[in-house]
């Protein structure tokens, strides 16, 4: 998948519609800087945004993923495009699943530490009290983060985090 070619094509489609990056960003619910990053090939829109862009631009999803208008060989290219979409979707799911596993493991370790202090009746002893409280805090934090990760607001939270880190303006 050639991100630069796709980005140039997205920019061409946007300009054909007479939209600015800011107007497009407003229509699809992202920051203007995010649109800029798509068009420079720095990153790709999420799959649901790609579908929305295809509808907005009256373009085929496979055209966007190939970075060019339909050609004579589109039927042969259809298989390749479907595989590209599947790969793209699988990469996103794998990354999210890996994060969820790490959070689950951290939460499990935290709750184990907390339960160990309770069942071994070490809760009133100074260092163990801290370990139990810390473990419970980790477990509760992982539950909250897991809820956020699986909510529909996760992408907005991620954009906010990147903006705070200075990666998006």
N, C-alpha and C positions, 0 to 999 in steps of 0.2 A: 504494500500500500504506500503510495507516494504522497506524503502529507503536504508537501509544497505544491504539487500539481493540484491536489484536492483544494487546498487553500486558495490558489489562484482562481480555480473554477468557482468556488463559493463567492469570491470577491466579484467575479464577472457576473454571476447570477444576481447578486445584490445590486450591482450598478445597473443591470438591465431592468430591474424593478424600480429603479430611481430612489433607492433607500440609502440613507447614511448608516454608518455603523451604529450610531446611537439609536436611530429609529428601529433598526433590526433588533438590537439588544432589548429595546423596550417591548417589541412584539413577542419575542421568545422568552423574556424574563431572565436575562443574564446581564452582566456588566458589559459596557462598550469595549473594555479591554479584552474581555473574553472573545468577542467577535473578532477583534484584531488578531488575537492569538490563533484563531481558526484560520484566518485568511493568510497569515504568514507561515502556516504549516507547523506552528509550535505545538499545537495539540488539536484534538478532534472533538467535535460536539458529542454529547451523550447520544445513545441510539434514539431515544425518544425525541430529542431535539433535531437529530438528522431527519427523522420522519416528518417533523413539523416543518423543517426547512424545505424538504422535497415538496410538500403540499403548498407552501407559500410561493415557491419559485416555479410551480408547475413543472417540476423535473422528476425524473425517475430516480429512486434511491440508488440504483446501480450506476446511473450517470454521475451522481455526486461522488460515490465511492471510487469510481474510475477516474474522475476528474475531467471528463469530457462528455460531449453530447453523444447520443446514440450513433452507433456505426453499423455498417453492414454485418459485422460479425457479432452483433449483440447476443444472439442466441447462444453462441459458444461462450461469450463473455458472461452470460447470465449465471452459469455454473460457478465461474470464478468469483463473481460478485457475491453470490449467496454464501460461498465459502468465506469470503472476506468479512461479510456481516456476521457470520457465525463466529469467526475468530475474534473479531472485535468484541462481540458480546461476551464470549467466553473469557477473554482476558479481563474484562471488567468484573465478571462474576467471580473469577478465581482470585483476583486481588481483594475483593470484598470478603470472600469466604476466608481467605488467609487472615485478614484482620479480625474477623469474628472469632476464628479459632484462637488467636493470640489473646483476645479479650476473655474468652471463655477459660483459657488456661490460667490467666492472671487472677480471674475471679475465683476459680477453683482453689488455687493456692491460698488466696486470701481467706476464703471461708474455711479451709482446712486448718489454717493457723488459728483462726478464731475458735473453731470447735475444739481444737486440741487444748487450748487454754481453759476452756469450760469443762471438758470431760476430765482433764487431769487436775482440775481444781487449782490452777495456777493463776487465776484471774486477779487475786489480791496481791501477788508478789510483784514487786516493782518492774523488772524488765519484761515479765510475761504479760503484765497488764497492757503495756505499750504494744507488744507484738499482737495480742488479741485485738486491740482496738484498731491497730494499723491494718490487720488482715480483714476485719469487718469493713473498714473504710474502702479498701481496695475492692472487695467484693461488691459493695454497693455502688462504687464508682463505675465498675465494669458493667453492672446492670443498667445504669443510667446511660452510659455510652452506647451500649448495645441497643437500647431503645432508640436513641438518636440516630444511630447508623441505619436502622431499619425503617426509620420514618421517611416520609416524603419530603421532609425539609433538610435532609442530609446534604444535598448538593448546595443549598443556600448557605448552610453552615460551613461547608468546605470552602466556598468562595470567600466568605467572611474571614476565615482563618488565613487563606492565602493573601488576602488584602492586608491583614494585620502583619503578616510576615514580609510584606513588601513585594510579593511576586506578581500581584495584580494591582493596577491603579485605577 
